[in-house]
Amino acid sequence: MEFPGRAINLEQAAAVQRDLVAVAISMRLVDSVEFGRIAAQTAKQVIVQKGSGSRARTEL
């Protein structure tokens, strides 16, 4: 859980947003050897773009 202090249960969330859909998330460790150079560059670009987008929203 990313922010345990800000977590709410499904019933509380449904009270805030009626069209809420529960989704299961599965996480597993993956060896980094499986990713090639191009995949690593693409991932880095996505991370940089998301970071600059959130910064732009906070500056408004």
Buried (B, 14 or more C-beta within 10 A) or exposed (E): EEEEEEEEEEEEEBEEEEEEEEEEEEEEEEEEEEEEEEEEEEEEEEEEEEEEEEEEEEEE
